[in-house]
Amino acid sequence: MTQGRVQPRRYSTGHETMQHQEEHNTTMSAPRSSAGALEARRLGIRDLLAVGLFWLPVGMALVPGKHASSVFHWTVALLLFVPSLACWIVDRGRCLRAVPRSVTWTCAVLLAWACVTLLWATGTHEVERIKVPLFVVLYLHAWLAWGSSRPGSVETLLRVTGWGMAFSALAAMLAFPWRDIVWTHRMVGFDMLDGPNLSAYAMGAAFVWLSQLPPSRGWRRVPWLIALALLAVFVAWTGSRGAWLALFVCLVSLPFWRPGLLARGFAVVGVLAAATVILLKPSLVLHRGLSYRPQIFERALAMIERHPWGGLGMGSKYTIAVGDQSWTHSHNLFTNIAIELGLPGLLLWLLLWAWIGWTGWRMRALPLGRIVLGVWIFASVALQFDGPSLLRSPRPEWLLTWLPLALAMLLSAMRTRHGMAGKAPVAETPQS
């Protein structure tokens, strides 16, 4: 038998082995590098979200001039809404999955119902009005996307934003003597804060959340107290009795949901301030009476009775007349929701509003939980006296409505994701 030729075994040289290993490493590193680049882009987008989340309230309070509205809304779109949409596309809205499904669906149904009411809404620019629910979704998503990736920085962002609001209040007060405004004796913010009440609401909300973020004891509390003083003086100067009452209720109730000497100190200051005004200058509270609020409320209920289920439609213009006075909104956010969106819209919002308060109460051991609860208490009182609309492009009302909802959703998402059971991946502020 003829044996087949045995092929000699070929031994690879060291150079060939190294070349093969390099090719293997190159093949393996390509996906890693692309994944790293994608993650870097995600982090870059999320960092830009922080700038937008800071700019929405501060820019609203700070931008002056004839074209303030256009400048503000374009910058908010570029710094917040566009990055939020890009982050949603990249992450496929993954951060929303940690929010309770019932809350997500309630919010979605509310916004969808608002869009449906455009079918019978009066006026024009229906397409323009559809953008508002989209802006709300992108705003809520921005807080969830950024806060979930930077849980330890949420309090820092709110603290810096509060300082920015205090600086805006100082700028408005210093410029007041040279400003051409209707209210010659009542403080108002710059152009986006176009009235004493809404100006007071925005600065009052900033006071509430900043008061829950005290620095450690020592000299660091000095700038914090100065910022709070600036915000308080601004709110007092506006003459907004709704904001005064809301801030008083928030301060007096503080010891019930924030133990410590600091909370009791705030409560004492609130009581002393109220007593001083009532005893020494009662005309500040009484000289304008009730400002037609009972009559406006009665007319609003009549409008709701005429259109109970569908409302007038999102963004529809209406007028409430009492004698020779007339107003373009009901001076109460909740009746305004019922007028525009009907009782279904009001019910959906009340469900979300109750959940916000409950979430803040459950998580009151955490600074972020106390912020949610504090702003919720402040807004629950203030919005009884003013609040033009729930669904308008970013305005002061957002700080009392969509901001507490966003923070409550973020708090709930972090609790679900990290299994907190009362603990959060954020630094606990020492009680004092």
Sequence and secondary structure as in RCSB ss.txt:
>XXXX:A:sequence
MTQGRVQPRRYSTGHETMQHQEEHNTTMSAPRSSAGALEARRLGIRDLLAVGLFWLPVGMALVPGKHASSVFHWT
VALLLFVPSLACWIVDRGRCLRAVPRSVTWTCAVLLAWACVTLLWATGTHEVERIKVPLFVVLYLHAWLAWGSSR
PGSVETLLRVTGWGMAFSALAAMLAFPWRDIVWTHRMVGFDMLDGPNLSAYAMGAAFVWLSQLPPSRGWRRVPWL
IALALLAVFVAWTGSRGAWLALFVCLVSLPFWRPGLLARGFAVVGVLAAATVILLKPSLVLHRGLSYRPQIFERA
LAMIERHPWGGLGMGSKYTIAVGDQSWTHSHNLFTNIAIELGLPGLLLWLLLWAWIGWTGWRMRALPLGRIVLGV
WIFASVALQFDGPSLLRSPRPEWLLTWLPLALAMLLSAMRTRHGMAGKAPVAETPQS
>XXXX:A:secstr
             HHHHHHHHHHHHHHHHHHHHHHHHHHHHHHHHHHHHHHHHHHHHHHHHH  STTHHHHHHHH
HIIIIIHHHHHHHHHHTTGGGGGS HHHHHHHHHHHHHHHHGGGS  SS HHHHHHHHHHHHHHHHHHHHHHHH 
GGGHHHHHHHHHHHHHHHHHHHHHHGGG   S SSS   STTS SHHHHHHHHHHHHHHHHT   SSSTTHHHHH
HHHHHHHHHHHHHT HHHHHHHHHHHHHHHHHS SHHHHHHHHHHHHHHHHHHHH THHHHTTTTTTHHHHHHHH
HHHHHHSTTT S TT    EEETTEEESS S HHHHHHHHHHHHHHHHHHHHHHHHHHHHHHTTTSHHHHHHHHH
HHHHHHHTTT    SSSSS GGGGTTHHHHHHHHHHHHHHHHHT SS  SS      
